[in-house]
Amino acid sequence: MTKLIWLHEDCLRASHNVFSHAPDAQAVFIWDDAHMAAMHFGLKRRVFIYESLCQLPVEIYVGDTVSALMQLADRGQEIVTGKSPNSALKNIMQALRETIKVSAIADDPFVQMDSPPDLRRFFKYWNKAKKHAFSYDGRS
């Protein structure tokens, strides 16, 4: 079975495990303005995403994520993507699974946290994550 890699905002780096899981697969990113607006992505976040994509072997398409991926995936093709705690991305994956096989590949975590992170704003996430990220010297 051939594979198609769907990159989303939670797996935008060349060393993500999704690339080793499907090394010969075409990678795509769907620039979905409705999704980005629903996620409250501002201009700076969108620029960051675009600049990250420019460093990756990925084709960028514009449109609704589910519709675009269903058109891009050939019959019988599996979509491989990065696992995410983001409920909006989980909903997209679930919608795709109704007609296409989707595998979500876990990545090595940046930090080990005691509870699920608040992903609505980076600052809230970072305030919690930095306590664990910089504990290399024994401080917690």
Buried (B, 14 or more C-beta within 10 A) or exposed (E): EEBBBBBBBBBBEEEBBBBEBBEEBBBBBBBBEEBBEEBEBEEEBBEBBEEBBEEBEBEBBEBBBBEBBBEBBEEEBBBBBBBBEBEBBEEBBEBBEEEBBBBBBEBEEEBEBEEEBEBEEEEEBEEBBEBBEEEEEEEE
